[in-house]
Amino acid sequence: MTHTILHVDMDAFYASVEELDDPALRGQSVIVGGPSAKRGVVAAANYRARSYGVHSAMPSSQALRLCPEAVFLPPRMERYVEISHEIHEVFQRYTPLIEPLSLDEAFLDVGQSLKLFGTAEHIGQEIQRQIQEELGLAASVGIAPNKFLAKLASDYNKPYGFVVVKEDAIDAFLTPLPVTALWGVGKVSGKVFQKLGIETVGQLRGYSRELLQQYFGSQGEHFWQLARGIDEREVVPEHEAKSISNETTFGQDISDRELLLGALLALTEQVAGRLRRAGLKGRTVQLKVRYSDFSTITRSHTLPAATDITDLLWQTVRQMFEHRLPTRHLSLRLIGMGVSGLAEEAEPQPDLFVDDEQEQQSQLDSVTDTIRERFGKEALSRAGTLRRKKD
């Protein structure tokens, strides 16, 4: 089946929202994340800060050394969730087939929308224009026959990029790209490619399926298909998803516990916000870590009842991080969290498992979301969120 996929990726999303809300920040190097004194992690950086080498998931202390002039701001996840909701309202004008990857990026399948709205290029341009004019934010758009190519395209000419990869131009688009552009190419596989003398996707295409499987095992088939632009995954709307998750791959391996917990908290708040935005709750909380030796471990815990409470999700995943991982002294390359066992209507929580704090937090989440939906902006700040930031 032929699809027409858009990948919309907001440019420096968190930092751009901060500049939107405080125009005095424009022209400055803006970094969103924990302050270096508290051994925080960079959640986002605007393009001026990036020009100094700052990137997401970098320790804040390192970012400060690279960019001493930077303005550090604490993350305001509820504000980013609010803006993300408004972005999705723009998407929904054109298609119900929307698969969020995080608060600031999503796949859209517009194949069934072409007769109503015109070409995919027109739809992409309208989405980009409306986000800019209505929300004051910049987005990059990639358009292609599948998700893999659309995501590559959206990242090709940032910021405010707009790249279309048509069926007959796939080879020309992929051939000159570095092999590291393929999903799944990491340090280990990268070294194998280097030994083989493979630097570009075009060079990789000269290798047979069998030879790649010999060098990379089951991942060889994956590389063979991506090198030819093959990706048969469907766009799965969030309300149909079996799980909602986010993960962060660090630019350098990290062993500092506080840095890792800070990154895990930010991921948890993103996932909780996505759950509430989609009207979903989940029962099983999942933790994923990848060590510096590339071994990957997952842990999960099933709650008594489905929830979308940020505090409850955070305490659950934090307990797994602190008590259910091997006692090894290796740094982490990746950390992620997710929630599965999703349902649109949560089961009523048995009184046995409800304490006053959870009940209060649930009510606070509900009231906050209602007020923000009605009045927008920063009509209400959640004390629970502020408390978590200080912990």
N, C-alpha and C positions, 0 to 999 in steps of 0.2 A: 504494500500500500504506500502510495506517495503522500508525503506530508509537506506542509509548509510551516517551518518552525521559526519563531522569533526567540532570541535570547536577549532580554533587556537587563542591563547591568548598570546600576547607578554609579556615578563617578565619585569616588572618595565620599561615600554616603554619610557616615557619621560626622565627619569634619565639615561637609557641605551643609548639613543641617545646622551645625553650630554657627557657621558663617551666616546662614539665612536668618537665624534668630538674633544674632549679634553682628550687624554689618561692620562694626569696628574691627572685627577679626580679619576682614578681607585684606589681602595683601601681606598677611603675616603667615608664618609657618605654624599650622595648627595640628596638634596631636591629641587624639582622644585616647585616654587610657589612664592607668594608675600612675601616680607621681613616682619619680625615681626613688625618692626617699623611702617609699613603702615597697620598693622592689616590684613595681607594677609591670604590666605588659601593654604594648601599643595595640589598641583595638583598631585604630584607623589614623591615617595621616593625609593631609591635603597634598596637592601636587607640589607646592613649594617646599614642604618638608621632605617629600620624596626625592626631590632633587639633591638632597644631602645624603641620600642613601637610607632614609628611614622607611620602614615598611611594617605592615601589620604583623603581630605576634613577636615582634622584637622586644627584648627587655627595655623598659623605659629608660633605665640608666644608660644603656648604649645609645638610644635615640638622642638623649640629652647631650652626650659627648659628640655625636655627629652633627647635631643642630642645636647649639647652645641658645639660640634666639627663640626657640620654639615656645609657643603658648600651650601648656598642658591643661586639658579639660577632662573632668571625670565623665564617664559615659552616662547618658540619660536614656536608658533603654526604653522607657515608656514613651518618650518623645519620638524615638526612632520607630517604634511599633506604630504609633499614631500616623506618622508620615507614610510608613509602608502601607498602611491600610488605605490611605488616600491614593497612593500609586496604583494599588490593585483596583481601586474604583475606576481608574483610567483604563486599565487592562480589560475590565469587565464590559466596557462599552463595545468591545470588538470580538470577544470570545469568552466562553465559560471554561475553556480548556486551558487552565493556568496551573503550572506546577512550580511553586516557590522553591528555591534552593536555600534561601536565607531571607533576611528582611529586605535586602537590597538587590536581589536578582531573581529572575524567574524565566521559565520557558513558557511560551504561548504557542498553541497549535491553531493557526488561523486558516487552515485549509478549507474549512466549511464556511468561512466568513468572506471569501473572495467575491462571491456573486453579489453580496450585499454592500461591501465597502470598497471594492476595487482591488488593485494589486497588493501583494504583500509589501512591496516597497512603499506604497501609499499609506498602508496601515502603520508600518513602522515609523514613517515620518510623522504621521499624525500623533502617535503615542509619544514620540520624542518631543514634538512641539508642545503638546498639551501638558506634559510633565514640566517642561521649562516655563511655559506661560502661566500655568495655574498654580504650580508649587514652587517655582523659582529654583529648580534643581536640574542638573544636567544628567542625562542618561546616554549610554552607548547602546547601540542596537546591532545585532547580528542576525542575518536572515539566511536560511539554508534549508536543504531538504531533510536534515535530521539534527538532533540535539548536539551531537559532538561538533559538527561543523558550525552550527549557529553560535555555540559558546566560543569557539575559536575566533569566529568573525567579530563578535562583540568586543573582544579584547585586542583586536588587531590595530586599531587606530585611536585609542583612548587619548584624552577625554573627548566626550561628545562625538564618538565615532559612529559611523554608519557604513556597514560593509555587507554586501549581498554576495552570496556564493551560489550561483546557479548550477543546475545539474551538469551542464556541459563545461563548467569551469572548475569542477572539483579538483581534477588533476593539477591544473595550473596553480590553484590556490595552495594545495598541500605540498607539492614537490619541493619548493625552496625552503619550507619551514624546518627549523631544527627538530631533530627527533625527540628532544625533550618536550616539545609541544604536545605530544601524545599523552593521553591520560594514562597514568600508571607507571610512567618512567620516573624512577627515583634514583638514589645514589647507586644501589647495587646494579640494577638493569642498565643505568647510564654507563657504568664502568664496563659492562659487557659490550655495549654498543661501541664504546671507545676502543676496546681491544679489536673489535671487528672492523674498525675504520668507518663506522656508520655515523655520519654527522647530520644528515638531512633525511626527511621523510622520503624524498626521491630515491636516495641510496637504499633505504630500507625496502622499498618496493621491489628491488632486484633480488630479494631473498625469498625463497619458497616457504610455504607453510611449514613443511616438514623440517627445514633447517632451523626456522625460528623456534619451533617446538622443541627441537633438540637443545637449543641454547637457553630457552626461557620456560620450558614446560608448558603448562596450560595457558600461561600468559602470552606465549608465542602466537596463538590464534588471535588473541585480543589485539596484539600489535599489528598482525597481518591485516586484519579487517580495518582498523583505524587508519592505517597507511593508505587504504583505498577509499576512505571516506564512508565506510559502512558502519551504520549504527541503527539498529532496528528498535530501539527503545521507544515506547509511547510516552506522550506527555500525560502524566497522571495528576489530576487535580487533587489539591490537598485533602478535600473531604472524602476522597476515595483512597487515599494513601493508607498503607498498613502501618506506617510509622512516620514520625516527624523527627528529624535530627539535624544537628549542625556539628561540624568539626573544624579544627584549625591545625594546619601544618606549619610548624615553626621554621623560620629561616635558618635557625641554628638549633642544635639539640639543647634542651633545657632540663636542668635537674633541680632548680630552686623550687621548693614546695610552694612558697607564696606566689611565685609567678604562675605556676601551674594551676593553683586554685583560683587565681584571678581570671585566668583564661577560661577555666571551667565554669565559673560563675557567669561570665559574659555569655557563654554558649547556652547555659541554662535559662537565662533571662530571655534570650532570643527564642528558644524553643517554646517557653511558656507563653510568650507573646503571640507566636504563630498559632499555638493551640487555641487561645482565646479568640484570635481573629477569625479562625476557621470554625468556631463554635464546637470544638472537640475537647474531649478529655481522654486521658490514657491511664492504664493501670501499671504497665511495666516500664520501669526506668532503666536505661542502658548506659553503660560507660564503655568507652573504647580508648585504648592507648596503644601507641606504637613506639617501641623503644629504639634507641640509637642503633641496635643491631638488626633492626627492621622486623623483629618479632612483634606480632600484634596480639593483644589480649582484649577480650570483651567480658564484661560482667553485667548481670541484670538482677533486678529485684522487683518483684510484683507486689504492689500495694493492696491493701484490703479493698479499696474501691478506686474507681477512676477519678482523676483530679486534673486541674489545670493551675493549681496554686503554686506560684513560683517558689515560695519558701519550702514547701513540702518536697518539691522536685529537687531543690538545691540540697536540702539536708540528706535526702536519699542518695543522690549521686556523690555527695561529699563523703558520706560514710563508706561507700564502695571504694572510692579513691583512697581513703586513708586506711581501710582495714581489709580489703579484699584483693589487693594486688600483691604479686610476689615481692618478697623482701629482697630485692636486688638493687644494686647501686648503679643503675644505668640511667642515662638521660632519656627524656622523651622527645620524639620527633613530631608526634601528632597526639592530640587529645580531642575527644568528641563525646557528646552525650545525645541521647534521644529518648523518645517515648513511643511505645507501641501499645497494642491492645486498645485502639482508639474507638470511641463511640460518640455519636452526636449528642446523646442524652446520657449524662453520667448516672451511674447507679446511686441511689441514696446511700450516704455513708452511715453505717451502723453507729449508734451512739457510743459503743464501746471504743471506737477508734477516733472519735472527734474530741479534741481538746479545745479549750477556749481560744487559744492562739490561732489554731487552724480555722475555726469558725469565723473569728474576727478577720483573718487574712482573706478568706473566701469572700466575705461580705465587702471588704475593702476593695478587692479586685473588681467585684461586680459594680459597686458604686463608681469607682474610678473610671472604668471602661464606659459606663453610661454617661457620666458627665463629660468625658472627653469626646465621645461620639456626638454629643449634642452641642457642646460649646467649643471644642477643638482647642488648639494651642496648649497652653499650660494652665488650664482652668483649675487643675488640682494636682498637687504633688503627693505621692504616696509615702507616708511615713515608713511603711515597711521597706520600701526600696531604699530610702535614705539610710535606714538602719543597716540593711545588708551591705551597703557600700562601706560602712564604717567598720564592719566586722573583720 
